[in-house]
């Protein structure tokens, strides 16, 4: 309902402690109600804008802070590749450095 009304929703979870490992499941839950592109946008561009970092976060562009992930398949077809706390991500780059290489 909020999405159809044009309300900007950002991705976020407050799962901590024993439930922390399940926080990325929110991608799949949101994907049951929203297009995959909108779910991904909520965690990138929309979140950056809500935090006042539009043009610096959530985008790959000159001058932006670009942490990158490589996933095993297209998340627009299957949001579950964003789950599992990086299980489906053979490469993760943070601050220009590889923090995971499979």
N, CA, C and O atoms as a GROMACS GRO file, in nm:
protein
  408
    1UNK      N    1   0.083  -0.119   0.000
    1UNK     CA    2   0.000   0.000   0.000
    1UNK      C    3   0.088   0.126   0.000
    1UNK      O    4   0.063   0.218  -0.078
    2UNK      N    5   0.188   0.130   0.085
    2UNK     CA    6   0.275   0.248   0.090
    2UNK      C    7   0.348   0.266  -0.042
    2UNK      O    8   0.360   0.378  -0.093
    3UNK      N    9   0.397   0.157  -0.098
    3UNK     CA   10   0.469   0.164  -0.225
    3UNK      C   11   0.379   0.221  -0.335
    3UNK      O   12   0.421   0.307  -0.412
    4UNK      N   13   0.257   0.172  -0.342
    4UNK     CA   14   0.162   0.220  -0.444
    4UNK      C   15   0.128   0.367  -0.424
    4UNK      O   16   0.095   0.437  -0.519
    5UNK      N   17   0.135   0.413  -0.299
    5UNK     CA   18   0.105   0.551  -0.269
    5UNK      C   19   0.225   0.644  -0.295
    5UNK      O   20   0.214   0.766  -0.280
    6UNK      N   21   0.339   0.584  -0.333
    6UNK     CA   22   0.457   0.664  -0.364
    6UNK      C   23   0.544   0.697  -0.244
    6UNK      O   24   0.632   0.782  -0.255
    7UNK      N   25   0.522   0.631  -0.131
    7UNK     CA   26   0.602   0.655  -0.012
    7UNK      C   27   0.739   0.588  -0.030
    7UNK      O   28   0.746   0.471  -0.066
    8UNK      N   29   0.846   0.662  -0.007
    8UNK     CA   30   0.980   0.606  -0.015
    8UNK      C   31   1.006   0.524   0.111
    8UNK      O   32   0.996   0.574   0.223
    9UNK      N   33   1.040   0.398   0.089
    9UNK     CA   34   1.072   0.309   0.202
    9UNK      C   35   1.217   0.267   0.188
    9UNK      O   36   1.261   0.230   0.080
   10UNK      N   37   1.292   0.273   0.297
   10UNK     CA   38   1.432   0.231   0.294
   10UNK      C   39   1.446   0.096   0.362
   10UNK      O   40   1.367   0.061   0.450
   11UNK      N   41   1.548   0.023   0.321
   11UNK     CA   42   1.575  -0.109   0.377
   11UNK      C   43   1.639  -0.092   0.513
   11UNK      O   44   1.722  -0.004   0.533
   12UNK      N   45   1.600  -0.175   0.605
   12UNK     CA   46   1.663  -0.174   0.736
   12UNK      C   47   1.610  -0.288   0.819
   12UNK      O   48   1.495  -0.331   0.804
   13UNK      N   49   1.693  -0.337   0.906
   13UNK     CA   50   1.651  -0.444   0.995
   13UNK      C   51   1.711  -0.419   1.132
   13UNK      O   52   1.818  -0.359   1.144
   14UNK      N   53   1.643  -0.465   1.233
   14UNK     CA   54   1.695  -0.448   1.368
   14UNK      C   55   1.719  -0.584   1.434
   14UNK      O   56   1.719  -0.595   1.557
   15UNK      N   57   1.740  -0.686   1.353
   15UNK     CA   58   1.768  -0.818   1.408
   15UNK      C   59   1.910  -0.822   1.465
   15UNK      O   60   2.007  -0.798   1.393
   16UNK      N   61   1.919  -0.851   1.591
   16UNK     CA   62   2.048  -0.855   1.660
   16UNK      C   63   2.065  -0.988   1.732
   16UNK      O   64   1.973  -1.070   1.733
   17UNK      N   65   2.181  -1.010   1.789
   17UNK     CA   66   2.206  -1.130   1.867
   17UNK      C   67   2.191  -1.256   1.784
   17UNK      O   68   2.244  -1.264   1.673
   18UNK      N   69   2.121  -1.353   1.836
   18UNK     CA   70   2.103  -1.482   1.768
   18UNK      C   71   2.031  -1.469   1.635
   18UNK      O   72   2.048  -1.553   1.548
   19UNK      N   73   1.951  -1.366   1.619
   19UNK     CA   74   1.874  -1.347   1.495
   19UNK      C   75   1.952  -1.269   1.388
   19UNK      O   76   1.904  -1.257   1.275
   20UNK      N   77   2.068  -1.217   1.422
   20UNK     CA   78   2.146  -1.134   1.329
   20UNK      C   79   2.171  -1.204   1.195
   20UNK      O   80   2.166  -1.140   1.091
   21UNK      N   81   2.196  -1.334   1.198
   21UNK     CA   82   2.226  -1.406   1.074
   21UNK      C   83   2.109  -1.409   0.977
   21UNK      O   84   2.128  -1.442   0.860
   22UNK      N   85   1.990  -1.374   1.023
   22UNK     CA   86   1.871  -1.377   0.938
   22UNK      C   87   1.833  -1.240   0.881
   22UNK      O   88   1.733  -1.228   0.811
   23UNK      N   89   1.912  -1.137   0.911
   23UNK     CA   90   1.872  -1.001   0.872
   23UNK      C   91   1.861  -0.982   0.722
   23UNK      O   92   1.777  -0.904   0.676
   24UNK      N   93   1.942  -1.051   0.643
   24UNK     CA   94   1.934  -1.031   0.499
   24UNK      C   95   1.812  -1.098   0.435
   24UNK      O   96   1.784  -1.077   0.317
   25UNK      N   97   1.739  -1.178   0.512
   25UNK     CA   98   1.617  -1.241   0.460
   25UNK      C   99   1.511  -1.137   0.427
   25UNK      O  100   1.416  -1.166   0.354
   26UNK      N  101   1.527  -1.017   0.479
   26UNK     CA  102   1.429  -0.912   0.451
   26UNK      C  103   1.420  -0.882   0.302
   26UNK      O  104   1.315  -0.841   0.254
   27UNK      N  105   1.530  -0.903   0.229
   27UNK     CA  106   1.524  -0.882   0.084
   27UNK      C  107   1.417  -0.971   0.021
   27UNK      O  108   1.336  -0.924  -0.060
   28UNK      N  109   1.415  -1.098   0.059
   28UNK     CA  110   1.318  -1.192   0.003
   28UNK      C  111   1.177  -1.158   0.050
   28UNK      O  112   1.082  -1.164  -0.028
   29UNK      N  113   1.162  -1.122   0.177
   29UNK     CA  114   1.029  -1.086   0.229
   29UNK      C  115   0.972  -0.965   0.155
   29UNK      O  116   0.855  -0.965   0.117
   30UNK      N  117   1.054  -0.863   0.135
   30UNK     CA  118   1.006  -0.746   0.062
   30UNK      C  119   0.976  -0.780  -0.083
   30UNK      O  120   0.882  -0.727  -0.142
   31UNK      N  121   1.057  -0.871  -0.140
   31UNK     CA  122   1.038  -0.911  -0.278
   31UNK      C  123   0.907  -0.983  -0.304
   31UNK      O  124   0.865  -0.997  -0.419
   32UNK      N  125   0.843  -1.030  -0.199
   32UNK     CA  126   0.712  -1.094  -0.214
   32UNK      C  127   0.603  -0.992  -0.240
   32UNK      O  128   0.492  -1.027  -0.283
   33UNK      N  129   0.634  -0.864  -0.215
   33UNK     CA  130   0.534  -0.758  -0.229
   33UNK      C  131   0.575  -0.643  -0.321
   33UNK      O  132   0.492  -0.563  -0.364
   34UNK      N  133   0.706  -0.637  -0.350
   34UNK     CA  134   0.758  -0.528  -0.432
   34UNK      C  135   0.844  -0.583  -0.544
   34UNK      O  136   0.899  -0.693  -0.531
   35UNK      N  137   0.857  -0.510  -0.654
   35UNK     CA  138   0.951  -0.551  -0.758
   35UNK      C  139   1.094  -0.554  -0.704
   35UNK      O  140   1.131  -0.471  -0.621
   36UNK      N  141   1.174  -0.649  -0.750
   36UNK     CA  142   1.312  -0.665  -0.702
   36UNK      C  143   1.392  -0.536  -0.715
   36UNK      O  144   1.469  -0.502  -0.625
   37UNK      N  145   1.376  -0.466  -0.826
   37UNK     CA  146   1.452  -0.341  -0.845
   37UNK      C  147   1.419  -0.239  -0.736
   37UNK      O  148   1.507  -0.165  -0.692
   38UNK      N  149   1.294  -0.234  -0.692
   38UNK     CA  150   1.256  -0.141  -0.586
   38UNK      C  151   1.312  -0.183  -0.450
   38UNK      O  152   1.347  -0.099  -0.368
   39UNK      N  153   1.320  -0.313  -0.427
   39UNK     CA  154   1.379  -0.363  -0.302
   39UNK      C  155   1.527  -0.325  -0.297
   39UNK      O  156   1.575  -0.276  -0.195
   40UNK      N  157   1.598  -0.346  -0.406
   40UNK     CA  158   1.741  -0.312  -0.411
   40UNK      C  159   1.759  -0.161  -0.399
   40UNK      O  160   1.849  -0.115  -0.329
   41UNK      N  161   1.677  -0.085  -0.467
   41UNK     CA  162   1.684   0.062  -0.458
   41UNK      C  163   1.662   0.108  -0.314
   41UNK      O  164   1.726   0.205  -0.270
   42UNK      N  165   1.574   0.041  -0.240
   42UNK     CA  166   1.547   0.082  -0.102
   42UNK      C  167   1.670   0.066  -0.013
   42UNK      O  168   1.684   0.137   0.087
   43UNK      N  169   1.758  -0.027  -0.049
   43UNK     CA  170   1.879  -0.050   0.030
   43UNK      C  171   1.999   0.030  -0.020
   43UNK      O  172   2.104   0.030   0.045
   44UNK      N  173   1.984   0.096  -0.132
   44UNK     CA  174   2.097   0.169  -0.189
   44UNK      C  175   2.061   0.317  -0.205
   44UNK      O  176   2.085   0.397  -0.115
   45UNK      N  177   2.005   0.352  -0.318
   45UNK     CA  178   1.977   0.493  -0.349
   45UNK      C  179   1.883   0.559  -0.248
   45UNK      O  180   1.909   0.669  -0.201
   46UNK      N  181   1.773   0.491  -0.216
   46UNK     CA  182   1.674   0.551  -0.126
   46UNK      C  183   1.731   0.567   0.015
   46UNK      O  184   1.706   0.667   0.082
   47UNK      N  185   1.807   0.468   0.061
   47UNK     CA  186   1.868   0.477   0.195
   47UNK      C  187   1.970   0.590   0.199
   47UNK      O  188   1.977   0.665   0.297
   48UNK      N  189   2.049   0.604   0.094
   48UNK     CA  190   2.147   0.712   0.089
   48UNK      C  191   2.079   0.848   0.096
   48UNK      O  192   2.124   0.938   0.168
   49UNK      N  193   1.971   0.862   0.022
   49UNK     CA  194   1.897   0.989   0.023
   49UNK      C  195   1.839   1.017   0.161
   49UNK      O  196   1.846   1.130   0.209
   50UNK      N  197   1.782   0.916   0.226
   50UNK     CA  198   1.724   0.934   0.359
   50UNK      C  199   1.828   0.974   0.463
   50UNK      O  200   1.798   1.044   0.559
   51UNK      N  201   1.952   0.928   0.444
   51UNK     CA  202   2.060   0.960   0.536
   51UNK      C  203   2.134   1.089   0.501
   51UNK      O  204   2.225   1.131   0.573
   52UNK      N  205   2.093   1.153   0.391
   52UNK     CA  206   2.159   1.277   0.350
   52UNK      C  207   2.290   1.254   0.277
   52UNK      O  208   2.374   1.343   0.272
   53UNK      N  209   2.308   1.136   0.219
   53UNK     CA  210   2.430   1.104   0.147
   53UNK      C  211   2.404   1.074   0.000
   53UNK      O  212   2.477   0.996  -0.062
   54UNK      N  213   2.302   1.135  -0.056
   54UNK     CA  214   2.271   1.115  -0.197
   54UNK      C  215   2.390   1.158  -0.282
   54UNK      O  216   2.446   1.267  -0.263
   55UNK      N  217   2.428   1.072  -0.376
   55UNK     CA  218   2.544   1.099  -0.459
   55UNK      C  219   2.675   1.050  -0.400
   55UNK      O  220   2.778   1.050  -0.468
   56UNK      N  221   2.673   1.009  -0.273
   56UNK     CA  222   2.794   0.958  -0.206
   56UNK      C  223   2.780   0.811  -0.171
   56UNK      O  224   2.879   0.737  -0.175
   57UNK      N  225   2.660   0.766  -0.136
   57UNK     CA  226   2.633   0.626  -0.104
   57UNK      C  227   2.527   0.573  -0.198
   57UNK      O  228   2.447   0.649  -0.253
   58UNK      N  229   2.527   0.442  -0.217
   58UNK     CA  230   2.422   0.379  -0.296
   58UNK      C  231   2.437   0.396  -0.445
   58UNK      O  232   2.343   0.369  -0.520
   59UNK      N  233   2.553   0.440  -0.490
   59UNK     CA  234   2.576   0.466  -0.632
   59UNK      C  235   2.724   0.440  -0.663
   59UNK      O  236   2.810   0.460  -0.578
   60UNK      N  237   2.750   0.396  -0.783
   60UNK     CA  238   2.888   0.382  -0.830
   60UNK      C  239   2.914   0.499  -0.924
   60UNK      O  240   2.864   0.502  -1.037
   61UNK      N  241   2.992   0.595  -0.876
   61UNK     CA  242   3.018   0.717  -0.953
   61UNK      C  243   3.145   0.781  -0.898
   61UNK      O  244   3.182   0.758  -0.783
   62UNK      N  245   3.213   0.863  -0.980
   62UNK     CA  246   3.331   0.934  -0.931
   62UNK      C  247   3.300   1.014  -0.805
   62UNK      O  248   3.201   1.088  -0.801
   63UNK      N  249   3.384   1.000  -0.704
   63UNK     CA  250   3.366   1.073  -0.579
   63UNK      C  251   3.275   1.006  -0.478
   63UNK      O  252   3.265   1.053  -0.364
   64UNK      N  253   3.210   0.898  -0.516
   64UNK     CA  254   3.120   0.828  -0.424
   64UNK      C  255   3.198   0.721  -0.348
   64UNK      O  256   3.304   0.676  -0.392
   65UNK      N  257   3.145   0.681  -0.234
   65UNK     CA  258   3.201   0.571  -0.157
   65UNK      C  259   3.140   0.443  -0.214
   65UNK      O  260   3.021   0.418  -0.195
   66UNK      N  261   3.219   0.365  -0.283
   66UNK     CA  262   3.163   0.251  -0.355
   66UNK      C  263   3.210   0.119  -0.295
   66UNK      O  264   3.316   0.069  -0.332
   67UNK      N  265   3.132   0.063  -0.203
   67UNK     CA  266   3.152  -0.074  -0.161
   67UNK      C  267   3.073  -0.159  -0.259
   67UNK      O  268   2.958  -0.127  -0.290
   68UNK      N  269   3.132  -0.265  -0.308
   68UNK     CA  270   3.070  -0.345  -0.412
   68UNK      C  271   3.059  -0.491  -0.373
   68UNK      O  272   3.141  -0.543  -0.297
   69UNK      N  273   2.957  -0.558  -0.426
   69UNK     CA  274   2.943  -0.702  -0.409
   69UNK      C  275   2.928  -0.765  -0.546
   69UNK      O  276   2.875  -0.703  -0.639
   70UNK      N  277   2.974  -0.886  -0.558
   70UNK     CA  278   2.951  -0.968  -0.677
   70UNK      C  279   2.869  -1.086  -0.630
   70UNK      O  280   2.907  -1.156  -0.536
   71UNK      N  281   2.755  -1.108  -0.696
   71UNK     CA  282   2.668  -1.219  -0.657
   71UNK      C  283   2.669  -1.327  -0.763
   71UNK      O  284   2.710  -1.304  -0.877
   72UNK      N  285   2.625  -1.447  -0.724
   72UNK     CA  286   2.630  -1.564  -0.812
   72UNK      C  287   2.531  -1.560  -0.927
   72UNK      O  288   2.549  -1.631  -1.026
   73UNK      N  289   2.427  -1.479  -0.916
   73UNK     CA  290   2.328  -1.469  -1.024
   73UNK      C  291   2.261  -1.332  -1.015
   73UNK      O  292   2.295  -1.251  -0.930
   74UNK      N  293   2.167  -1.309  -1.102
   74UNK     CA  294   2.102  -1.178  -1.112
   74UNK      C  295   2.002  -1.158  -0.999
   74UNK      O  296   1.902  -1.230  -0.993
   75UNK      N  297   2.025  -1.063  -0.909
   75UNK     CA  298   1.931  -1.040  -0.799
   75UNK      C  299   1.795  -0.988  -0.846
   75UNK      O  300   1.697  -0.998  -0.772
   76UNK      N  301   1.787  -0.935  -0.966
   76UNK     CA  302   1.657  -0.893  -1.018
   76UNK      C  303   1.569  -1.014  -1.049
   76UNK      O  304   1.446  -1.003  -1.051
   77UNK      N  305   1.631  -1.128  -1.073
   77UNK     CA  306   1.558  -1.252  -1.097
   77UNK      C  307   1.538  -1.332  -0.970
   77UNK      O  308   1.442  -1.408  -0.959
   78UNK      N  309   1.629  -1.315  -0.871
   78UNK     CA  310   1.625  -1.396  -0.749
   78UNK      C  311   1.691  -1.319  -0.635
   78UNK      O  312   1.813  -1.319  -0.621
   79UNK      N  313   1.610  -1.253  -0.554
   79UNK     CA  314   1.663  -1.174  -0.443
   79UNK      C  315   1.734  -1.257  -0.337
   79UNK      O  316   1.806  -1.202  -0.254
   80UNK      N  317   1.715  -1.388  -0.339
   80UNK     CA  318   1.778  -1.471  -0.237
   80UNK      C  319   1.931  -1.471  -0.249
   80UNK      O  320   1.999  -1.512  -0.155
   81UNK      N  321   1.986  -1.425  -0.363
   81UNK     CA  322   2.132  -1.416  -0.374
   81UNK      C  323   2.187  -1.307  -0.282
   81UNK      O  324   2.308  -1.298  -0.263
   82UNK      N  325   2.101  -1.225  -0.226
   82UNK     CA  326   2.144  -1.122  -0.131
   82UNK      C  327   2.129  -1.168   0.014
   82UNK      O  328   2.154  -1.090   0.106
   83UNK      N  329   2.089  -1.293   0.034
   83UNK     CA  330   2.071  -1.346   0.168
   83UNK      C  331   2.191  -1.431   0.208
   83UNK      O  332   2.288  -1.444   0.132
   84UNK      N  333   2.184  -1.487   0.327
   84UNK     CA  334   2.289  -1.578   0.373
   84UNK      C  335   2.415  -1.511   0.420
   84UNK      O  336   2.520  -1.574   0.428
   85UNK      N  337   2.406  -1.382   0.453
   85UNK     CA  338   2.520  -1.309   0.507
   85UNK      C  339   2.644  -1.323   0.418
   85UNK      O  340   2.755  -1.346   0.468
   86UNK      N  341   2.625  -1.311   0.289
   86UNK     CA  342   2.736  -1.315   0.194
   86UNK      C  343   2.765  -1.451   0.135
   86UNK      O  344   2.860  -1.466   0.058
   87UNK      N  345   2.684  -1.550   0.169
   87UNK     CA  346   2.706  -1.687   0.120
   87UNK      C  347   2.705  -1.694  -0.032
   87UNK      O  348   2.777  -1.776  -0.090
   88UNK      N  349   2.625  -1.610  -0.097
   88UNK     CA  350   2.612  -1.612  -0.242
   88UNK      C  351   2.695  -1.502  -0.308
   88UNK      O  352   2.673  -1.467  -0.424
   89UNK      N  353   2.790  -1.448  -0.233
   89UNK     CA  354   2.872  -1.337  -0.282
   89UNK      C  355   3.018  -1.379  -0.283
   89UNK      O  356   3.085  -1.376  -0.180
   90UNK      N  357   3.069  -1.419  -0.400
   90UNK     CA  358   3.208  -1.463  -0.404
   90UNK      C  359   3.309  -1.350  -0.383
   90UNK      O  360   3.423  -1.374  -0.342
   91UNK      N  361   3.268  -1.227  -0.410
   91UNK     CA  362   3.359  -1.113  -0.392
   91UNK      C  363   3.285  -0.999  -0.322
   91UNK      O  364   3.172  -0.965  -0.357
   92UNK      N  365   3.352  -0.941  -0.223
   92UNK     CA  366   3.301  -0.822  -0.155
   92UNK      C  367   3.418  -0.724  -0.148
   92UNK      O  368   3.527  -0.757  -0.101
   93UNK      N  369   3.393  -0.602  -0.196
   93UNK     CA  370   3.495  -0.497  -0.196
   93UNK      C  371   3.445  -0.383  -0.107
   93UNK      O  372   3.336  -0.331  -0.128
   94UNK      N  373   3.526  -0.346  -0.009
   94UNK     CA  374   3.489  -0.240   0.084
   94UNK      C  375   3.605  -0.140   0.088
   94UNK      O  376   3.719  -0.176   0.115
   95UNK      N  377   3.572  -0.016   0.061
   95UNK     CA  378   3.675   0.087   0.062
   95UNK      C  379   3.788   0.060  -0.037
   95UNK      O  380   3.903   0.096  -0.012
   96UNK      N  381   3.754  -0.003  -0.149
   96UNK     CA  382   3.854  -0.030  -0.252
   96UNK      C  383   3.939  -0.154  -0.227
   96UNK      O  384   4.028  -0.184  -0.306
   97UNK      N  385   3.913  -0.225  -0.117
   97UNK     CA  386   3.990  -0.345  -0.084
   97UNK      C  387   3.899  -0.467  -0.082
   97UNK      O  388   3.786  -0.459  -0.036
   98UNK      N  389   3.949  -0.578  -0.132
   98UNK     CA  390   3.874  -0.702  -0.124
   98UNK      C  391   3.869  -0.748   0.023
   98UNK      O  392   3.973  -0.764   0.086
   99UNK      N  393   3.750  -0.768   0.074
   99UNK     CA  394   3.735  -0.824   0.209
   99UNK      C  395   3.690  -0.968   0.202
   99UNK      O  396   3.692  -1.040   0.302
  100UNK      N  397   3.649  -1.012   0.081
  100UNK     CA  398   3.615  -1.152   0.059
  100UNK      C  399   3.646  -1.185  -0.086
  100UNK      O  400   3.605  -1.114  -0.179
  101UNK      N  401   3.720  -1.294  -0.103
  101UNK     CA  402   3.749  -1.346  -0.237
  101UNK      C  403   3.736  -1.497  -0.231
  101UNK      O  404   3.806  -1.563  -0.154
  102UNK      N  405   3.648  -1.552  -0.311
  102UNK     CA  406   3.631  -1.698  -0.311
  102UNK      C  407   3.708  -1.758  -0.426
  102UNK      O  408   3.706  -1.880  -0.444
   0.00000   0.00000   0.00000
